[in-house]
Every structure is written in C-alpha cells, then in structure tokens.
Amino acid sequence: MSKLTFYSYEVQEAIRMYAKEKLGLDISEDSISVHDHPTVEYRTPVYAYKKHKNGKEIRDKHGCRTVDWDKTKYKTEHIVFDDDAEITFYLGD
C-alpha cells in the first residue's frame, strides 16, 4: 500500500493553482494571511439509540445498543488546517 502526504503549504499551493486554472482567479501568496489558515468543516454523528417504552435501551443479539437512524443528528465541527497539519491518502493495490 502506498501513501501520499501533503502538508498545508502544498495544499494551499494546489488551491491557488486550481483557482487560477479552473476558475480564472489569481490568488497570490500575499493575499492569504498566515493567520488565516484554511478551515476544514466536517460532520460527525450524534447517535440516538432505540429504546423500549419503559426507557431501557434496545440491544441486539450481541448486546450492542441499536442505533435509531431516524433520530440521529449530525454536528458540524471545524479544524484549522495550519502549518502543522497534513493530509494523507492511502492508495491500495
């Protein structure tokens, strides 16, 4: 298995190149402040579990709680993609 790792400055350069080639926008390095690092927004589930009428959680045959997908919500979270960040893609065979 191979992996590709990109550091934040490489991702910012790729975004500048994409913006120029595909969108016709020329984003210079000076227009991106070192204090304004890209932010990654992602969603995480906040699971709700099925319950009996008496309030006790419903469990499957293995004893695990049963997720109630209709009542499960998603929470939006953010991380700053700063100088210490990197993104890795694992490439399978």
Secondary structure as the mmCIF struct_conf table of DSSP 4:
data_model
#
loop_
_struct_conf.conf_type_id
_struct_conf.id
_struct_conf.beg_label_comp_id
_struct_conf.beg_label_asym_id
_struct_conf.beg_label_seq_id
_struct_conf.end_label_comp_id
_struct_conf.end_label_asym_id
_struct_conf.end_label_seq_id
STRN STRN1 SER A 2 TYR A 7
HELX_RH_AL_P HELX_RH_AL_P1 SER A 8 LEU A 23
HELX_RH_3T_P HELX_RH_3T_P1 GLU A 29 SER A 31
BEND BEND1 ILE A 32 ILE A 32
TURN_TY1_P TURN_TY1_P1 VAL A 34 HIS A 35
STRN STRN2 THR A 39 VAL A 46
STRN STRN3 TYR A 49 TYR A 49
STRN STRN4 LYS A 51 LYS A 51
TURN_TY1_P TURN_TY1_P2 LYS A 53 ASN A 54
BEND BEND2 GLY A 55 GLY A 55
HELX_LH_PP_P HELX_LH_PP_P1 LYS A 56 LYS A 56
STRN STRN5 GLU A 57 GLU A 57
HELX_LH_PP_P HELX_LH_PP_P2 ILE A 58 ILE A 58
STRN STRN6 ARG A 59 ARG A 59
TURN_TY1_P TURN_TY1_P3 LYS A 61 HIS A 62
BEND BEND3 GLY A 63 GLY A 63
HELX_LH_PP_P HELX_LH_PP_P3 CYS A 64 CYS A 64
STRN STRN7 ARG A 65 ARG A 65
HELX_LH_PP_P HELX_LH_PP_P4 THR A 66 THR A 66
STRN STRN8 VAL A 67 VAL A 67
TURN_TY1_P TURN_TY1_P4 TRP A 69 LYS A 71
STRN STRN9 LYS A 73 VAL A 80
TURN_TY1_P TURN_TY1_P5 ASP A 83 ASP A 84
STRN STRN10 GLU A 86 LEU A 91
#
